[in-house]
Amino acid sequence: MASDGHLATLLDSGAWLIQLVYGLMMVVSIVALIINITKLALSGGNPSARSEAIRNILIAGGCLAVLGGLGIIFFLLLSFF
């Protein structure tokens, strides 16, 4: 593929917006993880609050894993095109 293809043009013009949104999503996921770890610490002897905090920690960790994978894919797209 030529370096002046449509995908290269799109990635060049929108890379800063994609990186901005990606960075904001990473910060929100990390904050959610910290909040849920704090909720787990404060759950004490309440089993329902504890299970909800653990579930939310797993969700936030999954979001971070997905965002990490998307970051690698985006980096590869930028380096190849």
C-alpha positions in Angstrom: 0.0 0.0 0.0 1.3 3.5 -0.8 2.1 5.8 2.0 -0.4 8.3 0.7 -3.4 5.9 1.0 -6.7 6.8 2.6 -5.9 4.9 5.8 -2.6 6.8 6.3 -4.3 10.1 5.7 -7.1 9.3 8.2 -4.5 8.1 10.8 -2.4 11.2 10.3 -5.2 13.7 10.6 -7.1 12.0 13.5 -4.2 10.5 15.5 -4.2 13.3 18.1 -8.0 12.9 18.7 -7.7 9.1 19.0 -4.8 9.5 21.5 -6.7 12.1 23.5 -9.7 9.9 23.8 -7.5 6.8 24.6 -5.7 8.7 27.3 -8.9 9.9 28.9 -10.4 6.4 28.9 -7.2 5.0 30.5 -7.3 7.6 33.3 -11.0 6.9 33.9 -10.4 3.2 34.1 -7.5 3.6 36.5 -9.6 5.9 38.7 -12.5 3.4 38.6 -10.0 0.6 39.6 -8.7 2.7 42.6 -12.2 3.6 43.7 -13.3 0.0 43.6 -10.2 -1.2 45.5 -11.1 1.4 48.2 -14.7 0.1 48.3 -13.3 -3.4 48.8 -11.2 -2.2 51.7 -14.2 -0.5 53.2 -16.6 -3.3 52.7 -15.7 -4.9 56.1 -18.0 -7.7 57.0 -20.7 -7.0 54.4 -20.6 -9.9 51.9 -22.8 -8.2 49.3 -20.7 -5.0 49.2 -17.6 -7.2 49.0 -18.8 -9.2 46.0 -19.9 -6.0 44.2 -16.5 -4.4 44.8 -14.7 -7.5 43.5 -17.0 -7.7 40.5 -16.3 -4.0 39.7 -12.6 -4.5 40.2 -12.7 -7.3 37.6 -14.7 -5.1 35.2 -12.2 -2.2 35.6 -9.3 -4.6 35.1 -10.9 -6.0 32.0 -11.3 -2.5 30.6 -7.7 -1.8 31.2 -6.7 -5.0 29.5 -8.9 -4.2 26.4 -7.5 -0.6 26.3 -4.0 -2.0 26.4 -4.7 -4.2 23.5 -6.3 -1.4 21.5 -3.2 0.8 22.3 -0.9 -1.9 20.8 -3.1 -2.3 17.7 -3.2 1.5 17.2 0.6 1.8 17.6 1.1 -1.0 15.0 -1.3 0.8 12.6 0.6 4.0 13.0 4.0 2.4 12.6 3.0 0.4 9.5 1.0 3.1 7.6 
